[in-house]
Amino acid sequence: MYNVYVKKQGSYNPDLVGEYSNLNDAVKLAEELKTKDDTISYTIEETTGHFDSYGEPLTSVIKRG
């Protein structure tokens, strides 16, 4: 599963804008959002299906822009 997060300028926490099973769909959405508003930044994370000791899902960053 791939999660797309968008961080707007001046905000502290990124917002989740979509969850995708296909990486190409996640990249497409993130790049479309970036072309509409170049002041935002995005992060695409892949969830591994495993959890840490706090119950949070383990993720790895795939792409930032």
C-alpha positions in Angstrom: 0.0 0.0 0.0 1.3 3.5 -0.9 0.3 6.6 1.0 0.5 10.0 -0.5 1.1 12.9 2.0 1.0 16.6 1.1 2.5 19.3 3.2 1.5 22.9 2.6 3.8 25.8 3.2 3.5 27.0 6.8 1.9 23.8 8.2 3.6 21.4 10.6 2.0 18.1 9.7 1.4 16.6 6.2 -2.1 15.6 5.2 -2.9 12.2 3.8 -4.5 12.7 0.4 -4.7 9.1 -0.9 -3.9 5.4 -0.4 -3.1 3.4 -3.5 -2.1 -0.2 -4.2 -0.3 0.8 -7.4 2.9 3.0 -7.1 2.3 4.6 -10.5 -1.1 5.9 -9.4 0.4 7.4 -6.3 3.1 9.1 -8.2 0.7 10.4 -10.8 -1.5 12.0 -8.1 1.4 13.5 -6.3 2.9 15.0 -9.4 -0.5 16.4 -10.5 -1.0 18.1 -7.1 2.6 19.5 -7.4 1.9 21.0 -10.8 -1.3 22.6 -9.6 0.4 24.2 -6.6 4.2 24.4 -6.6 4.4 25.6 -3.0 3.4 22.2 -1.6 5.7 19.2 -1.1 4.7 15.6 -1.2 5.9 12.3 0.2 5.0 8.8 -0.9 5.4 6.1 1.7 5.1 2.4 1.4 3.5 0.5 4.3 5.1 -2.9 5.0 2.2 -4.4 6.9 4.2 -4.6 10.1 3.9 -2.5 13.2 6.3 -1.1 15.8 5.9 -1.5 19.5 3.6 1.4 19.7 1.2 0.0 17.2 2.2 2.4 14.4 2.6 1.0 10.9 6.2 0.7 9.7 6.7 2.6 6.5 9.5 3.5 4.1 9.7 6.6 2.0 9.6 5.9 -1.7 9.6 9.4 -3.2 9.6 13.1 -2.2 9.0 16.1 -4.3 
